[in-house]
């Protein structure tokens, strides 16, 4: 670990980690001739402890700890070769580079076990995980002065299968040949021819890029079975949504029924999105890496054969298009479900407004009836109050007559009636005005 420099501010916590990322997986140096055995396995269900126990079976690796694997890259010297262990997000790569004689390289073309003697017996087969790419690469010296003879030899070694070939590099310094078929041993076979003076670093880069093209091609294709399996579900969901959209125009269809069906459909679409979004996104990312690696090969065509890039694009592009189309259908379906939900919500809101309007009309009619009844009651109450007040006047006049005042009670009561009624009416009006003022 570097000490803090006195010439610059303190390092950010991630500075060294991010800086060293570009150096984390250096290209191996491969001298001619050589054999490369490559196995890529999925990581799911494989722990660091399992990977560590497996690597500990290699010579001089008994002291390896699982913590060391957190670096996600290990390079282990083995006999006359080297083993590279690389862990990625979804898969782990095991690459065994071995420098051999030309005779040994030729032997490895037809004998799968040739070149594996440097590994413990059965070590490659016991790698923890499930294989999705296994390749055997033979790197042979060839001046490439007679291209037709080289291609004929490659066809013979590959069992006369149709081959794919590309000249690699700006100056076409190397030739990569393969039939992209899996042989009886479970390996794909690649032949790389290069002039004897080629540098080990250059050959290492060619081998790495060829293997990465095949690896990321397989990873990109993982989205294809998912897309094919999802397609019938999308078709059924699209038909159901179309039927529901038609039912939205039918006012006799209960809103609750439409709502239940739409919620069920939305849940299925959301579940499908959650389950497949990562896979579809990963497919796009891996496809972009394949294109980048093919570009880095700087291919030149060989007369009479397809280049690696042409072979990949011809077979990979339709698969990627299928995945992209399915992903777009899924996103489009989710948007359409959302729009249908808005339409149904609008329909429910309109129905609720109609119900509220009808309720308000009933309430208004009830209030008007209540007001009329209240006025009727008020008229009766004025008469009743006036009657009691006139009665009090009558009793008061009788009392005055009894006291010797010259008053006739009946006449006094009769005269007071209009004045009492007016006074009570005015009092009720004042009370109403005060209440109305307080309410407003």
C-alpha positions in Angstrom: 0.0 0.0 0.0 1.3 3.4 -0.9 2.1 6.0 1.8 0.4 9.3 1.6 2.3 11.7 -0.6 3.4 15.0 1.0 2.8 16.8 -2.3 -1.0 16.2 -2.8 -4.1 16.2 -0.5 -5.1 13.1 1.3 -6.3 10.2 -1.0 -9.9 9.4 -1.4 -10.8 6.0 0.2 -11.4 4.5 -3.2 -8.5 6.0 -5.2 -6.2 3.0 -5.1 -9.0 0.5 -5.7 -10.3 2.3 -8.7 -6.8 3.1 -10.1 -5.7 -0.5 -9.8 -8.9 -1.8 -11.5 -7.3 -1.3 -14.9 -4.4 -3.5 -13.8 -6.5 -6.2 -12.1 -6.7 -8.6 -15.0 -3.4 -8.5 -16.9 -3.1 -10.3 -20.2 -1.1 -13.5 -20.0 2.0 -13.9 -22.1 1.8 -16.9 -24.4 5.0 -18.2 -26.2 4.8 -20.3 -29.4 3.8 -23.0 -29.6 1.2 -23.4 -26.8 -2.0 -25.0 -25.6 -4.7 -23.1 -23.8 -7.5 -24.9 -21.9 -10.4 -22.6 -21.0 -13.5 -23.3 -18.9 -16.1 -20.7 -17.8 -18.7 -21.7 -15.2 -21.7 -19.9 -13.7 -21.2 -18.5 -10.1 -24.7 -19.2 -8.8 -24.6 -21.6 -5.9 -20.7 -21.5 -5.7 -19.2 -20.0 -2.6 -15.7 -18.5 -2.2 -14.9 -21.4 0.2 -15.7 -24.0 -2.5 -13.6 -22.2 -5.1 -10.8 -21.9 -2.6 -10.8 -25.6 -1.7 -10.7 -26.5 -5.3 -7.7 -24.2 -6.0 -5.9 -25.6 -3.0 -5.6 -28.9 -4.8 -3.0 -27.3 -7.1 0.7 -27.7 -6.3 2.0 -25.2 -3.7 -1.5 -23.7 -3.2 -2.5 -25.5 0.1 -2.1 -22.2 2.0 -4.5 -20.2 -0.2 -7.3 -18.5 1.8 -10.8 -17.5 0.7 -10.0 -13.9 1.5 -7.5 -13.9 -1.3 -10.3 -14.7 -3.8 -12.0 -11.4 -2.9 -9.5 -9.8 -5.3 -11.4 -11.7 -8.1 -8.1 -12.5 -9.9 -5.4 -15.0 -9.2 -2.5 -16.1 -11.4 -0.9 -19.4 -10.4 2.4 -20.7 -11.9 2.0 -24.4 -12.9 5.0 -26.4 -14.3 5.7 -24.9 -17.7 2.6 -22.8 -17.7 0.2 -20.6 -15.7 -3.4 -20.8 -14.5 -5.5 -17.7 -14.4 -8.6 -17.6 -12.2 -11.0 -14.7 -12.8 -14.3 -14.1 -11.1 -16.9 -12.0 -12.8 -20.4 -11.0 -11.8 -22.2 -14.0 -13.2 -19.4 -16.4 -14.1 -15.8 -17.5 -13.2 -13.1 -18.2 -15.8 -10.3 -20.8 -15.5 -7.6 -20.4 -18.1 -4.6 -22.8 -18.3 -1.8 -21.5 -20.5 0.9 -24.1 -21.3 4.0 -23.7 -23.5 4.7 -27.0 -25.3 6.6 -28.3 -28.3 5.1 -28.2 -31.7 4.5 -31.9 -31.6 2.6 -31.6 -28.4 0.4 -28.9 -29.8 -0.4 -30.9 -32.9 -1.2 -33.9 -30.6 -3.6 -31.8 -28.5 -5.7 -31.1 -31.6 -7.0 -34.6 -31.6 -6.3 -35.7 -28.0 -8.3 -33.7 -25.4 -6.1 -34.9 -22.5 -2.9 -33.7 -24.1 -1.6 -30.7 -22.1 -3.7 -31.4 -19.0 -0.9 -33.5 -17.4 0.3 -30.4 -15.4 -3.0 -30.4 -13.5 -4.1 -32.9 -10.8 -6.1 -35.8 -12.3 -9.7 -34.8 -12.7 -9.1 -31.2 -11.5 -10.6 -29.5 -14.5 -13.7 -31.7 -14.3 -14.2 -30.9 -10.6 -14.4 -27.2 -11.0 -17.4 -26.0 -8.9 -20.1 -24.6 -11.1 -21.9 -25.4 -14.3 -20.0 -25.1 -17.6 -21.3 -22.8 -20.3 -18.0 -22.4 -22.3 -15.2 -24.8 -22.7 -12.5 -24.2 -25.3 -9.1 -25.6 -26.2 -6.8 -23.3 -28.1 -3.8 -24.4 -30.0 -1.3 -21.7 -30.9 1.0 -22.9 -33.7 4.0 -21.2 -35.5 3.2 -20.6 -39.2 4.7 -17.9 -41.5 1.3 -17.7 -43.2 3.0 -17.4 -46.6 0.8 -20.2 -48.1 -2.7 -19.4 -46.7 -4.5 -22.1 -48.6 -2.2 -24.8 -47.2 -2.7 -23.5 -43.7 -6.5 -23.5 -44.1 -6.4 -27.0 -45.6 -4.4 -28.2 -42.6 -6.9 -26.5 -40.2 -9.9 -28.2 -42.0 -8.2 -31.6 -41.7 -7.5 -31.0 -38.0 -11.1 -29.9 -37.3 -12.6 -32.9 -39.1 -13.4 -31.3 -42.4 -16.1 -29.2 -40.7 -16.9 -25.7 -42.2 -14.5 -23.3 -40.7 -14.5 -19.6 -39.7 -11.2 -17.8 -40.2 -9.9 -14.2 -39.7 -6.6 -12.5 -40.0 -6.0 -10.7 -36.7 -4.4 -7.4 -36.1 -3.7 -4.2 -38.1 -1.1 -6.0 -40.2 -2.9 -9.4 -40.1 0.0 -11.0 -38.2 -2.1 -13.9 -36.8 -4.7 -16.3 -38.2 -7.6 -17.5 -36.0 -9.5 -20.6 -37.2 -12.5 -22.5 -35.6 -15.5 -24.5 -36.5 -17.3 -23.2 -33.4 -18.5 -26.8 -32.7 -18.3 -28.7 -29.5 -16.3 -31.9 -29.9 -16.8 -35.2 -28.1 -14.7 -34.1 -25.2 -17.0 -31.1 -24.6 -14.5 -28.5 -25.9 -14.7 -26.0 -28.7 -11.5 -26.0 -30.7 -9.6 -22.9 -31.9 -6.4 -22.8 -33.9 -4.2 -19.7 -33.9 -1.3 -19.5 -36.3 1.3 -16.8 -35.9 4.8 -16.2 -37.2 7.6 -17.6 -35.0 8.8 -14.2 -34.0 5.5 -13.0 -32.6 5.8 -11.6 -29.1 4.2 -13.5 -26.2 2.2 -10.4 -25.2 0.7 -10.0 -28.7 -0.3 -13.7 -28.8 -1.7 -13.5 -25.3 -4.0 -10.6 -26.4 -5.2 -12.5 -29.4 -6.1 -15.6 -27.3 -7.8 -13.5 -24.7 -9.9 -11.6 -27.2 -11.0 -14.7 -29.1 -12.0 -16.4 -25.9 -13.8 -13.3 -24.6 -15.8 -13.1 -27.9 -17.1 -16.6 -27.4 -17.7 -16.1 -23.7 -19.7 -13.0 -24.0 -21.5 -14.4 -27.0 -22.8 -17.2 -24.8 -23.7 -14.8 -22.0 -25.6 -12.5 -24.4 -27.6 -15.5 -25.7 -28.8 -16.4 -22.2 -31.6 -13.9 -22.7 -32.9 -15.7 -25.7 -34.6 -18.7 -23.9 -36.0 -16.3 -21.4 -37.5 -14.2 -24.3 -38.9 -17.2 -26.0 -40.5 -18.5 -22.8 -42.0 -15.0 -22.0 -43.4 -14.4 -25.5 -46.6 -16.6 -25.1 -47.3 -14.9 -21.8 -47.0 -11.5 -23.3 -49.3 -12.5 -26.2 -51.9 -13.7 -23.8 -51.6 -10.6 -21.6 -51.9 -8.3 -24.6 -55.1 -10.0 -25.8 -56.5 -9.8 -22.3 -55.7 -6.1 -22.1 -57.3 -5.5 -25.5 -60.5 -7.2 -24.3 -60.5 -5.1 -21.1 -60.1 -2.0 -23.2 -63.2 -2.9 -25.2 -65.2 -3.6 -22.0 -64.3 -0.1 -20.7 -66.8 1.2 -23.4 -69.5 -1.0 -22.0 -71.2 0.9 -19.1 -73.0 -2.3 -18.1 -69.8 -4.0 -17.2 -69.2 -3.7 -13.4 -66.3 -1.5 -12.5 -65.2 -3.9 -9.7 -64.9 -6.8 -12.2 -62.7 -4.7 -14.5 -60.7 -3.5 -11.6 -60.0 -7.0 -10.3 -58.9 -8.2 -13.7 -56.7 -5.2 -14.3 -55.0 -5.6 -10.9 -54.3 -9.2 -11.6 -52.9 -8.4 -15.1 -50.8 -5.5 -13.7 -49.4 -7.8 -11.0 -48.3 -10.4 -13.6 -46.7 -7.8 -15.8 -44.9 -6.3 -12.9 -43.7 -9.7 -11.8 -42.4 -10.5 -15.3 -40.6 -7.2 -15.4 -38.9 -7.8 -12.1 -37.9 -11.3 -13.0 -36.5 -10.5 -16.5 -35.3 -6.9 -16.4 -31.8 -7.8 -15.3 -31.5 -10.6 -17.8 -32.5 -8.4 -20.7 -30.3 -5.6 -19.5 -27.4 -8.0 -19.2 -28.0 -9.3 -22.7 -27.6 -5.8 -24.1 -24.5 -5.2 -22.1 -22.9 -8.5 -23.2 -23.8 -7.9 -26.8 -22.0 -4.6 -26.6 -18.9 -6.3 -25.2 -19.0 -8.8 -28.1 -19.1 -6.0 -30.6 -16.2 -4.2 -28.8 -14.0 -7.3 -28.7 -14.7 -8.1 -32.4 -13.6 -4.6 -33.2 -10.5 -5.0 -31.1 -9.5 -8.1 -33.2 -9.1 -5.8 -36.2 -10.1 -8.6 -38.5 -9.2 -9.0 -42.2 -11.1 -11.5 -44.3 -9.7 -14.8 -45.6 -10.8 -15.8 -49.1 -13.3 -18.6 -49.0 -14.3 -18.2 -45.3 -16.4 -16.1 -43.0 -14.7 -13.9 -40.5 -15.4 -14.4 -36.8 -17.2 -11.1 -36.8 -19.5 -12.0 -39.7 -20.2 -15.4 -38.2 -21.1 -13.8 -34.8 -23.3 -11.1 -36.3 -25.1 -13.4 -38.6 -26.1 -15.7 -35.8 -26.1 -13.4 -32.8 -28.0 -10.4 -34.2 -31.3 -12.2 -34.7 -31.2 -13.5 -31.1 -30.3 -10.1 -29.7 -33.1 -8.6 -31.8 -35.6 -11.2 -30.4 -34.5 -10.3 -26.8 -34.7 -6.6 -27.5 -38.2 -7.0 -29.1 -39.4 -9.0 -26.1 -38.0 -6.4 -23.7 -39.8 -3.6 -25.6 -43.0 -5.6 -25.6 -42.8 -6.0 -21.9 -42.2 -2.3 -21.3 -44.9 -1.3 -23.7 -47.4 -3.7 -22.1 -46.6 -2.2 -18.7 -47.2 1.3 -20.1 -50.5 0.2 -21.7 -51.7 -1.3 -18.4 -50.9 2.0 -16.8 -52.9 3.9 -19.4 -55.8 1.4 -19.0 -55.7 1.9 -15.3 -56.0 5.7 -15.8 -58.9 5.2 -18.1 -60.7 2.9 -15.6 -59.9 5.4 -12.8 -61.4 8.1 -14.9 -64.5 6.0 -15.5 -64.9 5.3 -11.8 -64.4 9.0 -11.0 -67.1 10.0 -13.5 -69.5 7.4 -12.0 -68.7 8.6 -8.5 -69.3 12.2 -9.6 -72.7 11.2 -11.1 -73.6 9.5 -7.9 -72.5 12.6 -5.9 -74.5 14.8 -8.2 -77.6 12.7 -7.7 -77.0 12.7 -4.0 -76.6 16.5 -3.9 -79.8 16.9 -5.9 -81.7 14.7 -3.4 -80.1 16.6 -0.6 -81.1 20.0 -2.2 -84.7 18.8 -2.6 -84.7 17.6 1.0 -83.4 20.9 2.2 -86.0 22.9 0.2 -88.7 20.7 1.6 -87.3 21.2 5.1 -87.2 24.9 4.5 -90.8 25.0 3.5 -91.7 22.9 6.6 -89.6 25.2 8.7 -91.5 28.3 7.5 -94.8 26.6 8.1 -93.7 25.7 11.6 -92.4 29.2 12.1 -95.9 30.6 11.2 -97.5 28.3 13.6 -95.0 29.2 16.3 -95.7 32.9 15.8 -99.4 32.2 16.2 -98.7 30.1 19.3 -96.4 32.6 20.9 -98.9 35.4 20.1 -101.7 33.4 21.7 -99.8 33.0 24.9 -98.7 36.7 25.0 -102.4 37.8 24.4 -103.4 35.4 27.2 -100.9 37.1 29.5 -102.4 40.5 28.4 -105.9 39.2 29.2 -104.8 38.0 32.7 -103.0 41.3 33.3 -106.2 43.3 32.3 -108.4 41.1 34.6 -105.9 41.8 37.4 -106.1 45.5 36.8 -109.9 45.4 36.7 -109.9 43.6 40.0 -107.7 46.3 41.4 -110.3 48.9 40.6 -108.9 50.2 37.3 -111.6 50.9 34.6 -110.4 48.3 32.2 -112.3 45.8 30.2 -110.1 42.6 29.8 -111.6 41.3 26.6 -111.3 44.7 24.9 -107.8 45.1 26.1 -106.9 41.6 24.9 -108.5 42.1 21.5 -106.7 45.5 20.9 -103.3 43.9 21.8 -103.6 41.0 19.3 -102.2 42.8 16.1 -99.5 44.5 18.2 -98.4 41.2 19.8 -98.4 39.4 16.4 -96.3 42.1 14.9 -93.9 42.2 17.8 -93.4 38.4 17.7 -92.9 38.4 14.0 -90.3 41.1 14.2 -88.5 39.3 17.0 -88.3 36.1 14.9 -87.0 38.0 11.9 -84.2 39.5 14.0 -83.3 36.1 15.3 -83.1 34.7 11.8 -80.9 37.6 10.6 -78.5 37.2 13.5 -78.1 33.4 12.8 -77.6 34.0 9.1 -74.9 36.6 9.8 -73.1 34.2 12.2 -73.2 31.4 9.7 -71.8 33.5 6.8 
